């Protein structure tokens, strides 16, 4: 009986030691999970280098180029897999643009580890594990071009315009599966979530290969307003010309937009459904001599951003080789930054602190950083060939350390 009690006590002690060790292990694991969940993210600017087929990562505050990711590691495989119709469409889009656009748009997942890329003329969307530099999934977009895209605020949906199919496709970011789609105007282009995340705006530009004289045949140029949760079309706003880059005020009241052929922009009241003001910007001598049919993809100005305090607009004068800082609500120009001839300012975005405007100078392969307060250039960042689209994101340091540099 004594020996039984002694054996029982030894067993209980061993069990206590085992439970204590398990508790320490579990605590350590929970601490590691907690550290992973609270891992600090570094603000970055993503720059899509359209012709290079790469995405540059720029520190969002210091403007240092941190490296890049190859977004077309499977290019030869993709081209070889195209059937004759797909290949003909690929070549036709290349000819219409005058170059091969491999990166059209992109976004980083909320944890900064997955990059979603709309691959323009390859007509697909691909998700990359950034650190491993591997493709997680790929989805072929209907038609011949995957255009501008937007990531939902919660990171679960990636919306991309199927340019030649007159629709926007909503993809599940977990596996690339199409969730739904919604109808758009002709040649859907931009996708923008409203500042409060409740609405999604899709802008269509019409058939850009037709000359201005045949504008009536370019199709339906409109802004389609969609419920961001259900993707149900709520209303449409139609325009005489294609709707280019646009920004939306926090109260969902005003849209500032560039239109095809317009050397300037409009202020549009979304509640009233009408253009309130049209602002014409000055032509450069070189731009004044150009035929409208020589404007790149019908765009005189292509690139618009709104400062963090919504007091100023940043406008890329694409054919004029300048960027203009415009005051709200007067819509008067506060300052210009002029660039060398044929620099092709072709997109703009506002920095995470709201104080700077990033301007893609596509023909110079650089991003120019403009101070909203002074309209002066404070930095110039070399990137890849033909930078255009710019998007904000954030990523952990181990992901950024994995990027290709040099």
Secondary structure, DSSP 8 states (H G I E B T S, - for coil): -HHHHHHHHHHHHHHHHHHHHHHHHHHHHHHHHHHHHT---EEEEEEEETTTTEEEEEETTT--EEEEEES-TTHHHHHHH--HHHHHHHHHHHHHHTS-----EEEE-TTS-EEEEEEGGGTEEEEEETTTTEEEEEEE-SSS-EEEEEE-TTSSEEEEEEGGGTEEEEEETTT--EEEEEE-SSSEEEEEE-TTSSEEEEEE---TTS-GGGGGGS---EEEEEETTT--EEEEEE-SS-EEEEEE-TTS-EEEEEETT-SEEEEEETTTTEEEEEEE----HHHHTS-GGGSBTTBSS--EEE-TTSSEEEEEETTTTEEEEEETTT--EEEEEE--TT--EEEEEE-TTSSEEEEEETTTTEEEEEETTT--EEEEEE-STTEEEEEEEEE-HHHHHTSB--
